[in-house]
Amino acid sequence: DAGITQSPRYKITETGRQVTLMCHQTWSHSYMFWYRQDLGHGLRLIYYSAAADITDKGEVPDGYVVSRSKTENFPLTLESATRSQTSVYFCASSDPGQSSGFYGYTFGSGTRLTVV
Amino acid sequence: QKEVEQDPGPLSVPEGAIVSLNCTYSNSAFQYFMWYRQYSRKGPELLMYTYSSGNKEDGRFTAQVDKSSKYISLFIRDSQPSDSATYLCATQEGAGSYQLTFGKGTKLSVIP
């Protein structure tokens, strides 16, 4: 199916554990993004990638690691999970419109992560 | 001051009402203005976007941008219970600027 898929949808993990959230898109969009969404903070950018093997930090990168070996995949790893990383995580992809240069993001359905 | 400010609400209206959702922004370099709709436990989805100032209409939805006052609006006519969602405004600096700046979202409930 075409689109952007995130897995798992729900995850409970313990403090200190490593956890990886997966994101896969089928459009070959060059740009991919990871956001976390928390009440009172809205969407905050964690990391983004302009192409395979090119990644850069966003607003809140501490404690997270990303990789992008293939255009379609952009996993997010929490190296040692903390309770403050309990959140809803959204992956998004984007490509500029051919004529307009507009970057409309397409979001996945999210991963609800709880760190206990 | 955050670059895009949005009243979080919540906003509750009766079915059939006209809804007005608003954002203000501070960066005059923003050129693209978007509205995303997010249903509960779903990801945001692009509702509509405008370039520079002016209005854009799509069915019951009208997006309006006033760059002189740095004000973004979304109007929903004849609101329906299915419009109940969180609405996020977002901005983009210009063609080729891939990072969006999001407002925190306004939660709307349309009561039957």
gemmi code that builds the backbone of each chain (N, CA, C; Angstrom):
import gemmi

chains = {
    "A": [
        ("ASP", (0.844, -1.187, 0.000), (0.000, 0.000, 0.000), (0.888, 1.249, 0.000)),
        ("ALA", (0.491, 2.227, -0.801), (1.226, 3.476, -0.835), (0.969, 4.244, 0.440)),
        ("GLY", (1.988, 4.978, 0.902), (1.773, 5.800, 2.070), (2.983, 5.804, 2.979)),
        ("ILE", (2.730, 6.236, 4.190), (3.786, 6.289, 5.190), (3.291, 5.515, 6.398)),
        ("THR", (4.042, 4.536, 6.825), (3.620, 3.670, 7.915), (4.627, 3.719, 9.047)),
        ("GLN", (4.093, 3.710, 10.239), (4.912, 3.705, 11.439), (4.621, 2.441, 12.235)),
        ("SER", (5.655, 1.922, 12.847), (5.462, 0.763, 13.719), (6.457, 0.825, 14.874)),
        ("PRO", (6.040, 0.329, 16.043), (4.693, -0.141, 16.363), (3.739, 1.029, 16.576)),
        ("ARG", (2.464, 0.782, 16.703), (1.500, 1.840, 17.015), (1.566, 2.218, 18.494)),
        ("TYR", (1.791, 1.217, 19.329), (1.895, 1.429, 20.764), (3.108, 0.660, 21.283)),
        ("LYS", (3.800, 1.300, 22.244), (4.966, 0.626, 22.826), (5.105, 1.055, 24.276)),
        ("ILE", (5.292, 0.069, 25.146), (5.628, 0.351, 26.534), (7.013, -0.211, 26.772)),
        ("THR", (7.884, 0.587, 27.322), (9.238, 0.127, 27.582), (9.688, 0.622, 28.946)),
        ("GLU", (10.761, 0.042, 29.423), (11.263, 0.421, 30.736), (12.381, 1.450, 30.611)),
        ("THR", (12.520, 2.231, 31.639), (13.606, 3.217, 31.710), (14.945, 2.526, 31.483)),
        ("GLY", (15.757, 3.132, 30.629), (17.086, 2.603, 30.370), (17.175, 1.669, 29.178)),
        ("ARG", (16.063, 1.203, 28.699), (16.074, 0.293, 27.545), (16.235, 1.082, 26.245)),
        ("GLN", (16.786, 0.408, 25.271), (16.860, 0.968, 23.928), (15.610, 0.556, 23.165)),
        ("VAL", (15.042, 1.504, 22.436), (13.847, 1.196, 21.655), (13.948, 1.902, 20.313)),
        ("THR", (13.504, 1.212, 19.280), (13.545, 1.777, 17.921), (12.139, 1.875, 17.361)),
        ("LEU", (11.820, 3.044, 16.858), (10.553, 3.291, 16.178), (10.820, 3.315, 14.673)),
        ("MET", (9.949, 2.629, 13.941), (10.191, 2.470, 12.513), (9.278, 3.389, 11.709)),
        ("CYS", (9.797, 3.827, 10.562), (9.028, 4.656, 9.649), (9.384, 4.263, 8.224)),
        ("HIS", (8.368, 4.011, 7.411), (8.577, 3.580, 6.034), (7.633, 4.344, 5.121)),
        ("GLN", (8.181, 4.894, 4.026), (7.325, 5.592, 3.064), (7.569, 5.020, 1.663)),
        ("THR", (6.508, 5.054, 0.876), (6.555, 4.391, -0.436), (6.669, 5.368, -1.599)),
        ("TRP", (6.729, 6.678, -1.321), (6.734, 7.650, -2.410), (8.129, 8.023, -2.912)),
        ("SER", (9.165, 7.589, -2.230), (10.532, 8.038, -2.525), (10.705, 9.534, -2.277)),
        ("HIS", (9.963, 10.056, -1.308), (10.162, 11.449, -0.905), (11.579, 11.619, -0.381)),
        ("SER", (12.190, 12.747, -0.731), (13.567, 12.954, -0.294), (13.645, 13.322, 1.189)),
        ("TYR", (12.690, 14.103, 1.671), (12.761, 14.573, 3.045), (11.912, 13.707, 3.973)),
        ("MET", (12.482, 13.413, 5.125), (11.738, 12.712, 6.168), (12.033, 13.375, 7.506)),
        ("PHE", (11.053, 13.305, 8.397), (11.119, 14.036, 9.663), (10.601, 13.161, 10.798)),
        ("TRP", (11.132, 13.403, 11.972), (10.590, 12.820, 13.200), (10.180, 13.951, 14.137)),
        ("TYR", (8.936, 13.882, 14.607), (8.404, 14.835, 15.573), (7.918, 14.080, 16.799)),
        ("ARG", (7.921, 14.779, 17.911), (7.184, 14.302, 19.075), (6.096, 15.326, 19.378)),
        ("GLN", (4.967, 14.828, 19.869), (3.839, 15.697, 20.152), (3.439, 15.516, 21.601)),
        ("ASP", (3.504, 16.575, 22.356), (3.172, 16.560, 23.769), (2.196, 17.679, 24.069)),
        ("LEU", (1.305, 17.416, 25.023), (0.327, 18.421, 25.428), (1.060, 19.665, 25.907)),
        ("GLY", (0.649, 20.793, 25.390), (1.265, 22.053, 25.798), (2.477, 22.446, 24.989)),
        ("HIS", (3.035, 21.490, 24.241), (4.229, 21.791, 23.441), (3.964, 21.705, 21.945)),
        ("GLY", (2.915, 21.029, 21.567), (2.661, 20.853, 20.145), (3.673, 19.904, 19.531)),
        ("LEU", (3.887, 20.062, 18.238), (4.847, 19.237, 17.505), (6.248, 19.829, 17.648)),
        ("ARG", (7.190, 18.990, 18.029), (8.565, 19.450, 18.117), (9.443, 18.536, 17.267)),
        ("LEU", (10.274, 19.134, 16.454), (11.117, 18.392, 15.527), (12.301, 17.780, 16.257)),
        ("ILE", (12.493, 16.479, 16.060), (13.596, 15.766, 16.711), (14.795, 15.688, 15.750)),
        ("TYR", (14.566, 15.090, 14.602), (15.581, 14.952, 13.564), (14.898, 15.016, 12.205)),
        ("TYR", (15.698, 15.334, 11.202), (15.191, 15.274, 9.843), (16.287, 14.778, 8.917)),
        ("SER", (15.871, 14.407, 7.723), (16.808, 13.875, 6.741), (16.433, 14.404, 5.366)),
        ("ALA", (17.444, 14.887, 4.655), (17.209, 15.443, 3.321), (17.341, 14.376, 2.226)),
        ("ALA", (18.000, 13.282, 2.557), (18.221, 12.214, 1.574), (18.878, 11.060, 2.323)),
        ("ALA", (19.052, 9.949, 1.644), (19.740, 8.813, 2.259), (21.120, 9.271, 2.722)),
        ("ASP", (21.473, 8.860, 3.935), (22.774, 9.152, 4.547), (22.982, 10.613, 4.906)),
        ("ILE", (21.931, 11.431, 4.850), (22.026, 12.835, 5.269), (20.970, 13.095, 6.335)),
        ("THR", (21.427, 13.346, 7.558), (20.503, 13.621, 8.649), (20.992, 14.842, 9.415)),
        ("ASP", (20.068, 15.476, 10.121), (20.437, 16.652, 10.903), (19.495, 16.809, 12.079)),
        ("LYS", (20.002, 17.492, 13.113), (19.240, 17.666, 14.343), (18.141, 18.699, 14.168)),
        ("GLY", (17.086, 18.467, 14.929), (16.014, 19.428, 15.016), (16.068, 20.159, 16.341)),
        ("GLU", (14.898, 20.452, 16.859), (14.773, 21.256, 18.081), (15.119, 20.473, 19.352)),
        ("VAL", (14.779, 19.180, 19.392), (14.923, 18.384, 20.612), (15.607, 17.053, 20.328)),
        ("PRO", (16.872, 17.030, 19.914), (17.518, 15.782, 19.490), (18.128, 14.933, 20.602)),
        ("ASP", (18.307, 15.507, 21.790), (19.056, 14.802, 22.835), (18.375, 13.505, 23.234)),
        ("GLY", (19.160, 12.428, 23.259), (18.655, 11.120, 23.647), (18.134, 10.289, 22.485)),
        ("TYR", (18.193, 10.848, 21.298), (17.679, 10.161, 20.106), (18.797, 9.999, 19.070)),
        ("VAL", (18.651, 8.929, 18.286), (19.573, 8.684, 17.187), (18.749, 8.281, 15.971)),
        ("VAL", (19.166, 8.729, 14.797), (18.474, 8.340, 13.568), (19.499, 7.833, 12.569)),
        ("SER", (18.984, 7.134, 11.584), (19.794, 6.698, 10.455), (18.900, 6.680, 9.228)),
        ("ARG", (19.528, 6.736, 8.071), (18.756, 6.641, 6.840), (19.639, 6.025, 5.753)),
        ("SER", (19.692, 4.724, 5.791), (20.510, 4.019, 4.804), (19.769, 3.849, 3.483)),
        ("LYS", (18.441, 3.828, 3.542), (17.609, 3.749, 2.340), (16.629, 4.919, 2.342)),
        ("THR", (16.298, 5.400, 1.168), (15.403, 6.547, 1.045), (14.083, 6.307, 1.760)),
        ("GLU", (13.565, 5.085, 1.696), (12.219, 4.827, 2.194), (12.119, 4.609, 3.697)),
        ("ASN", (13.229, 4.407, 4.381), (13.179, 4.096, 5.810), (13.914, 5.134, 6.637)),
        ("PHE", (13.333, 5.444, 7.781), (13.933, 6.463, 8.658), (13.649, 6.067, 10.109)),
        ("PRO", (14.384, 5.114, 10.659), (14.140, 4.691, 12.032), (14.655, 5.693, 13.065)),
        ("LEU", (13.957, 5.747, 14.178), (14.330, 6.613, 15.305), (14.616, 5.715, 16.499)),
        ("THR", (15.803, 5.859, 17.091), (16.200, 5.041, 18.228), (16.367, 5.899, 19.471)),
        ("LEU", (15.747, 5.454, 20.544), (15.980, 6.032, 21.851), (17.040, 5.163, 22.501)),
        ("GLU", (18.203, 5.733, 22.728), (19.344, 4.920, 23.147), (19.152, 4.361, 24.561)),
        ("SER", (18.651, 5.148, 25.457), (18.396, 4.744, 26.833), (17.159, 5.510, 27.291)),
        ("ALA", (16.011, 4.880, 27.150), (14.739, 5.589, 27.311), (14.583, 6.180, 28.712)),
        ("THR", (14.022, 7.376, 28.755), (13.705, 8.047, 30.019), (12.215, 8.371, 30.049)),
        ("ARG", (11.684, 8.599, 31.234), (10.247, 8.883, 31.369), (9.861, 10.151, 30.599)),
        ("SER", (10.776, 11.091, 30.489), (10.486, 12.331, 29.766), (10.320, 12.102, 28.263)),
        ("GLN", (10.672, 10.913, 27.800), (10.497, 10.589, 26.386), (9.152, 9.901, 26.117)),
        ("THR", (8.350, 9.771, 27.152), (6.977, 9.332, 26.949), (6.256, 10.385, 26.102)),
        ("SER", (5.728, 9.959, 24.973), (5.173, 10.921, 24.029), (4.519, 10.178, 22.869)),
        ("VAL", (3.922, 10.943, 21.974), (3.466, 10.405, 20.698), (4.450, 10.873, 19.636)),
        ("TYR", (4.968, 9.923, 18.878), (5.994, 10.226, 17.879), (5.401, 10.097, 16.482)),
        ("PHE", (5.640, 11.129, 15.690), (5.144, 11.136, 14.313), (6.305, 11.234, 13.341)),
        ("CYS", (6.223, 10.411, 12.328), (7.138, 10.492, 11.201), (6.409, 11.208, 10.068)),
        ("ALA", (7.129, 11.956, 9.275), (6.534, 12.649, 8.140), (7.503, 12.609, 6.971)),
        ("SER", (6.948, 12.700, 5.768), (7.802, 12.787, 4.582), (7.304, 13.925, 3.709)),
        ("SER", (8.179, 14.393, 2.827), (7.827, 15.554, 2.020), (8.707, 15.649, 0.790)),
        ("ASP", (8.143, 16.246, -0.216), (8.904, 16.592, -1.411), (8.280, 17.858, -1.972)),
        ("PRO", (9.037, 18.747, -2.538), (8.427, 19.984, -3.029), (7.550, 19.716, -4.228)),
        ("GLY", (6.479, 20.466, -4.327), (5.666, 20.386, -5.519), (6.516, 20.742, -6.718)),
        ("GLN", (6.276, 20.123, -7.836), (7.164, 20.304, -8.992), (7.231, 21.748, -9.448)),
        ("SER", (6.160, 22.469, -9.298), (6.166, 23.843, -9.781), (6.136, 24.862, -8.654)),
        ("SER", (5.629, 24.463, -7.488), (5.371, 25.489, -6.476), (6.451, 25.585, -5.408)),
        ("GLY", (7.228, 24.532, -5.212), (8.217, 24.575, -4.139), (7.619, 24.431, -2.766)),
        ("PHE", (6.352, 24.002, -2.730), (5.671, 23.866, -1.458), (5.947, 22.499, -0.850)),
        ("TYR", (6.330, 22.470, 0.425), (6.650, 21.228, 1.112), (5.497, 20.834, 2.029)),
        ("GLY", (4.486, 20.194, 1.458), (3.395, 19.713, 2.299), (3.767, 18.383, 2.907)),
        ("TYR", (3.803, 18.317, 4.211), (4.183, 17.080, 4.870), (3.037, 16.075, 4.834)),
        ("THR", (3.399, 14.796, 4.720), (2.458, 13.700, 4.940), (2.930, 12.959, 6.175)),
        ("PHE", (2.039, 12.858, 7.148), (2.382, 12.249, 8.428), (1.926, 10.800, 8.490)),
        ("GLY", (2.667, 10.022, 9.264), (2.199, 8.695, 9.621), (1.167, 8.786, 10.737)),
        ("SER", (0.682, 7.636, 11.157), (-0.371, 7.595, 12.180), (0.163, 7.708, 13.597)),
        ("GLY", (1.481, 7.650, 13.742), (2.071, 7.877, 15.049), (2.370, 6.607, 15.825)),
        ("THR", (3.318, 6.725, 16.748), (3.630, 5.680, 17.721), (3.475, 6.288, 19.099)),
        ("ARG", (2.621, 5.654, 19.893), (2.414, 6.139, 21.263), (3.358, 5.377, 22.163)),
        ("LEU", (4.370, 6.055, 22.677), (5.406, 5.428, 23.496), (5.244, 5.814, 24.957)),
        ("THR", (5.249, 4.811, 25.801), (5.217, 5.032, 27.244), (6.472, 4.427, 27.851)),
        ("VAL", (7.195, 5.221, 28.611), (8.393, 4.749, 29.302), (8.077, 4.686, 30.799)),
        ("VAL", (8.187, 3.485, 31.339), (7.818, 3.291, 32.762), (9.057, 3.041, 33.630)),
    ],
    "B": [
        ("GLN", (9.345, 34.492, 22.304), (8.043, 34.319, 21.647), (8.173, 33.305, 20.521)),
        ("LYS", (7.282, 32.290, 20.541), (7.303, 31.302, 19.495), (6.910, 31.951, 18.186)),
        ("GLU", (7.427, 31.418, 17.080), (7.209, 32.060, 15.790), (5.767, 31.992, 15.324)),
        ("VAL", (5.040, 30.945, 15.703), (3.636, 30.816, 15.337), (2.832, 30.579, 16.605)),
        ("GLU", (1.893, 31.468, 16.872), (1.067, 31.381, 18.073), (-0.341, 30.985, 17.691)),
        ("GLN", (-0.902, 30.062, 18.475), (-2.248, 29.574, 18.193), (-2.951, 29.309, 19.503)),
        ("ASP", (-4.154, 29.795, 19.644), (-4.937, 29.574, 20.858), (-5.319, 28.093, 20.929)),
        ("PRO", (-4.960, 27.401, 22.006), (-5.213, 25.958, 22.060), (-6.670, 25.575, 22.271)),
        ("GLY", (-7.515, 26.574, 22.615), (-8.899, 26.258, 22.881), (-9.026, 25.560, 24.234)),
        ("PRO", (-9.932, 24.610, 24.427), (-10.769, 24.049, 23.363), (-11.904, 24.973, 22.939)),
        ("LEU", (-12.377, 24.734, 21.735), (-13.458, 25.506, 21.161), (-14.625, 24.563, 20.908)),
        ("SER", (-15.783, 24.914, 21.436), (-16.966, 24.073, 21.292), (-18.066, 24.884, 20.629)),
        ("VAL", (-18.629, 24.364, 19.530), (-19.663, 25.096, 18.789), (-20.805, 24.150, 18.452)),
        ("PRO", (-22.002, 24.672, 18.243), (-23.122, 23.813, 17.808), (-23.012, 23.509, 16.325)),
        ("GLU", (-23.538, 22.381, 15.942), (-23.558, 21.995, 14.532), (-24.196, 23.084, 13.689)),
        ("GLY", (-23.595, 23.365, 12.541), (-24.108, 24.379, 11.643), (-23.486, 25.749, 11.846)),
        ("ALA", (-22.749, 25.932, 12.919), (-22.127, 27.233, 13.197), (-20.960, 27.489, 12.252)),
        ("ILE", (-20.617, 28.766, 12.131), (-19.399, 29.149, 11.419), (-18.270, 29.183, 12.445)),
        ("VAL", (-17.184, 28.500, 12.099), (-16.043, 28.411, 13.000), (-14.912, 29.269, 12.450)),
        ("SER", (-14.254, 29.989, 13.333), (-13.089, 30.783, 12.957), (-11.898, 30.350, 13.803)),
        ("LEU", (-10.866, 29.870, 13.154), (-9.644, 29.456, 13.840), (-8.522, 30.389, 13.376)),
        ("ASN", (-7.659, 30.776, 14.301), (-6.695, 31.829, 13.973), (-5.295, 31.527, 14.495)),
        ("CYS", (-4.318, 32.071, 13.813), (-2.922, 32.024, 14.240), (-2.276, 33.368, 13.939)),
        ("THR", (-1.279, 33.692, 14.710), (-0.440, 34.843, 14.401), (0.994, 34.360, 14.278)),
        ("TYR", (1.782, 35.072, 13.496), (3.171, 34.685, 13.328), (4.048, 35.921, 13.364)),
        ("SER", (5.325, 35.693, 13.583), (6.229, 36.836, 13.761), (7.250, 36.970, 12.634)),
        ("ASN", (7.518, 35.903, 11.898), (8.560, 35.922, 10.881), (7.980, 36.372, 9.537)),
        ("SER", (8.354, 37.536, 9.107), (7.800, 38.072, 7.863), (8.317, 37.343, 6.629)),
        ("ALA", (9.272, 36.429, 6.801), (9.791, 35.659, 5.667), (8.860, 34.511, 5.273)),
        ("PHE", (7.900, 34.184, 6.132), (6.977, 33.086, 5.810), (6.171, 33.430, 4.565)),
        ("GLN", (6.088, 32.457, 3.645), (5.369, 32.691, 2.395), (4.257, 31.677, 2.145)),
        ("TYR", (4.390, 30.474, 2.710), (3.367, 29.460, 2.554), (2.676, 29.257, 3.901)),
        ("PHE", (1.373, 29.112, 3.855), (0.590, 29.014, 5.089), (-0.375, 27.846, 4.951)),
        ("MET", (-0.338, 26.966, 5.912), (-1.058, 25.719, 5.832), (-1.974, 25.512, 7.025)),
        ("TRP", (-2.964, 24.699, 6.822), (-3.789, 24.182, 7.899), (-3.788, 22.660, 7.829)),
        ("TYR", (-3.496, 22.054, 8.969), (-3.559, 20.614, 9.107), (-4.698, 20.278, 10.059)),
        ("ARG", (-5.347, 19.163, 9.811), (-6.405, 18.653, 10.678), (-5.906, 17.350, 11.276)),
        ("GLN", (-6.100, 17.208, 12.573), (-5.662, 15.992, 13.268), (-6.803, 15.422, 14.080)),
        ("TYR", (-7.275, 14.268, 13.651), (-8.282, 13.556, 14.431), (-7.598, 12.845, 15.592)),
        ("SER", (-8.402, 12.521, 16.588), (-7.868, 11.893, 17.786), (-7.132, 10.598, 17.444)),
        ("ARG", (-5.931, 10.448, 17.956), (-5.099, 9.262, 17.769), (-4.720, 9.017, 16.305)),
        ("LYS", (-4.675, 10.109, 15.534), (-4.237, 10.015, 14.150), (-3.132, 11.050, 13.919)),
        ("GLY", (-2.447, 10.931, 12.779), (-1.470, 11.941, 12.408), (-2.131, 13.133, 11.763)),
        ("PRO", (-1.475, 14.292, 11.789), (-2.029, 15.459, 11.096), (-2.116, 15.193, 9.592)),
        ("GLU", (-3.145, 15.760, 8.970), (-3.277, 15.667, 7.520), (-3.466, 17.065, 6.956)),
        ("LEU", (-2.830, 17.302, 5.822), (-2.912, 18.620, 5.212), (-4.327, 18.887, 4.721)),
        ("LEU", (-4.876, 19.996, 5.181), (-6.235, 20.378, 4.795), (-6.194, 21.312, 3.581)),
        ("MET", (-5.408, 22.351, 3.679), (-5.237, 23.279, 2.562), (-4.075, 24.206, 2.835)),
        ("TYR", (-3.584, 24.834, 1.759), (-2.507, 25.785, 1.941), (-2.700, 26.961, 1.000)),
        ("THR", (-2.098, 28.080, 1.375), (-2.119, 29.266, 0.538), (-0.701, 29.791, 0.401)),
        ("TYR", (-0.496, 30.492, -0.676), (0.786, 31.140, -0.906), (0.589, 32.637, -0.790)),
        ("SER", (1.378, 33.271, 0.072), (1.328, 34.704, 0.295), (-0.045, 35.117, 0.824)),
        ("SER", (-0.433, 36.331, 0.624), (-1.693, 36.833, 1.167), (-2.868, 36.418, 0.290)),
        ("GLY", (-4.053, 36.463, 0.890), (-5.246, 36.201, 0.111), (-6.083, 35.092, 0.701)),
        ("ASN", (-7.107, 34.743, -0.038), (-8.054, 33.712, 0.384), (-7.968, 32.497, -0.516)),
        ("LYS", (-8.308, 31.356, 0.055), (-8.454, 30.134, -0.730), (-9.635, 29.365, -0.174)),
        ("GLU", (-10.490, 28.932, -1.062), (-11.708, 28.252, -0.635), (-11.703, 26.817, -1.130)),
        ("ASP", (-12.168, 25.908, -0.266), (-12.298, 24.502, -0.650), (-13.532, 23.957, 0.056)),
        ("GLY", (-14.633, 23.937, -0.661), (-15.881, 23.469, -0.058), (-16.306, 24.378, 1.089)),
        ("ARG", (-16.454, 23.786, 2.241), (-16.893, 24.567, 3.421), (-15.737, 25.294, 4.113)),
        ("PHE", (-14.532, 25.076, 3.634), (-13.344, 25.630, 4.287), (-12.778, 26.806, 3.488)),
        ("THR", (-12.426, 27.866, 4.221), (-11.762, 29.014, 3.611), (-10.535, 29.359, 4.441)),
        ("ALA", (-9.387, 29.416, 3.787), (-8.160, 29.856, 4.441), (-7.880, 31.285, 4.019)),
        ("GLN", (-7.454, 32.073, 4.982), (-7.211, 33.490, 4.730), (-5.887, 33.885, 5.359)),
        ("VAL", (-5.092, 34.638, 4.629), (-3.813, 35.116, 5.140), (-3.741, 36.623, 4.949)),
        ("ASP", (-3.369, 37.309, 6.009), (-3.127, 38.754, 5.939), (-1.681, 38.976, 6.364)),
        ("LYS", (-0.805, 39.127, 5.392), (0.613, 39.259, 5.702), (0.923, 40.590, 6.377)),
        ("SER", (0.117, 41.598, 6.127), (0.398, 42.905, 6.740), (0.236, 42.848, 8.251)),
        ("SER", (-0.721, 42.024, 8.722), (-0.912, 41.902, 10.164), (-0.379, 40.577, 10.694)),
        ("LYS", (0.198, 39.769, 9.814), (0.760, 38.464, 10.179), (-0.307, 37.603, 10.868)),
        ("TYR", (-1.401, 37.440, 10.176), (-2.568, 36.759, 10.729), (-3.035, 35.693, 9.746)),
        ("ILE", (-3.273, 34.479, 10.279), (-3.727, 33.356, 9.463), (-5.075, 32.898, 10.018)),
        ("SER", (-6.033, 32.661, 9.143), (-7.355, 32.236, 9.602), (-7.856, 31.053, 8.793)),
        ("LEU", (-8.657, 30.237, 9.452), (-9.389, 29.158, 8.782), (-10.844, 29.286, 9.204)),
        ("PHE", (-11.726, 29.393, 8.209), (-13.156, 29.465, 8.476), (-13.808, 28.171, 8.016)),
        ("ILE", (-14.679, 27.659, 8.848), (-15.451, 26.463, 8.504), (-16.917, 26.856, 8.522)),
        ("ARG", (-17.551, 26.743, 7.368), (-18.990, 27.047, 7.291), (-19.789, 25.794, 7.538)),
        ("ASP", (-21.004, 25.978, 8.061), (-21.914, 24.845, 8.283), (-21.163, 23.683, 8.949)),
        ("SER", (-20.572, 23.962, 10.082), (-19.726, 22.969, 10.740), (-20.511, 21.695, 11.059)),
        ("GLN", (-19.811, 20.578, 10.963), (-20.383, 19.251, 11.175), (-19.657, 18.547, 12.319)),
        ("PRO", (-20.316, 17.594, 12.955), (-19.631, 16.828, 14.019), (-18.336, 16.180, 13.507)),
        ("SER", (-18.306, 15.833, 12.226), (-17.102, 15.216, 11.662), (-15.929, 16.201, 11.549)),
        ("ASP", (-16.201, 17.485, 11.757), (-15.125, 18.485, 11.774), (-14.419, 18.535, 13.130)),
        ("SER", (-14.947, 17.818, 14.102), (-14.330, 17.799, 15.431), (-12.939, 17.190, 15.336)),
        ("ALA", (-11.942, 17.981, 15.667), (-10.544, 17.586, 15.506), (-9.683, 18.714, 16.071)),
        ("THR", (-8.392, 18.485, 16.065), (-7.448, 19.555, 16.381), (-6.914, 20.122, 15.073)),
        ("TYR", (-6.921, 21.434, 14.966), (-6.470, 22.113, 13.751), (-5.151, 22.829, 14.040)),
        ("LEU", (-4.159, 22.517, 13.236), (-2.834, 23.117, 13.400), (-2.533, 24.019, 12.219)),
        ("CYS", (-2.119, 25.241, 12.507), (-1.607, 26.080, 11.422), (-0.107, 25.812, 11.283)),
        ("ALA", (0.423, 26.081, 10.107), (1.849, 25.868, 9.857), (2.314, 26.848, 8.797)),
        ("THR", (3.580, 27.148, 8.839), (4.144, 28.115, 7.891), (5.439, 27.565, 7.292)),
        ("GLN", (5.748, 28.048, 6.107), (6.994, 27.692, 5.417), (7.591, 28.972, 4.874)),
        ("GLU", (8.912, 29.129, 4.950), (9.517, 30.394, 4.562), (9.384, 30.694, 3.085)),
        ("GLY", (9.712, 29.738, 2.265), (9.649, 30.020, 0.830), (9.917, 28.753, 0.056)),
        ("ALA", (9.856, 28.833, -1.251), (10.137, 27.671, -2.086), (11.539, 27.175, -1.774)),
        ("GLY", (11.666, 25.888, -1.510), (12.961, 25.325, -1.175), (13.243, 25.294, 0.306)),
        ("SER", (12.400, 25.910, 1.122), (12.588, 25.861, 2.573), (11.766, 24.704, 3.107)),
        ("TYR", (12.405, 23.625, 3.458), (11.699, 22.382, 3.734), (11.181, 22.271, 5.157)),
        ("GLN", (11.596, 23.159, 6.047), (11.154, 23.041, 7.434), (9.917, 23.888, 7.670)),
        ("LEU", (8.927, 23.268, 8.265), (7.700, 23.962, 8.599), (7.736, 24.389, 10.067)),
        ("THR", (7.039, 25.468, 10.371), (6.846, 25.908, 11.749), (5.379, 25.732, 12.084)),
        ("PHE", (5.097, 24.949, 13.110), (3.718, 24.614, 13.464), (3.240, 25.418, 14.661)),
        ("GLY", (1.946, 25.775, 14.645), (1.290, 26.224, 15.853), (0.985, 25.003, 16.723)),
        ("LYS", (0.561, 25.251, 17.960), (0.326, 24.137, 18.884), (-1.007, 23.445, 18.641)),
        ("GLY", (-1.873, 24.058, 17.854), (-3.147, 23.424, 17.539), (-4.288, 23.941, 18.391)),
        ("THR", (-5.486, 23.985, 17.787), (-6.717, 24.342, 18.488), (-7.662, 23.159, 18.407)),
        ("LYS", (-8.140, 22.702, 19.562), (-9.061, 21.567, 19.581), (-10.485, 22.060, 19.401)),
        ("LEU", (-11.148, 21.559, 18.379), (-12.510, 21.967, 18.044), (-13.472, 20.814, 18.272)),
        ("SER", (-14.578, 21.108, 18.926), (-15.662, 20.137, 19.063), (-16.921, 20.743, 18.471)),
        ("VAL", (-17.573, 20.026, 17.571), (-18.837, 20.463, 16.984), (-19.921, 19.568, 17.567)),
        ("ILE", (-20.814, 20.189, 18.303), (-21.824, 19.444, 19.063), (-23.093, 19.280, 18.232)),
        ("PRO", (-23.574, 18.038, 18.057), (-24.800, 17.819, 17.256), (-26.013, 18.483, 17.903)),
    ],
}
model = gemmi.Model(1)
for chain_id, residues in chains.items():
    chain = gemmi.Chain(chain_id)
    for i, (resn, *xyz) in enumerate(residues, 1):
        res = gemmi.Residue()
        res.name, res.seqid = resn, gemmi.SeqId(i, " ")
        for name, pos in zip(("N", "CA", "C"), xyz):
            atom = gemmi.Atom()
            atom.name, atom.element = name, gemmi.Element(name[0])
            atom.pos, atom.b_iso = gemmi.Position(*pos), 0.0
            res.add_atom(atom)
        chain.add_residue(res)
    model.add_chain(chain)
structure = gemmi.Structure()
structure.add_model(model)
structure.setup_entities()
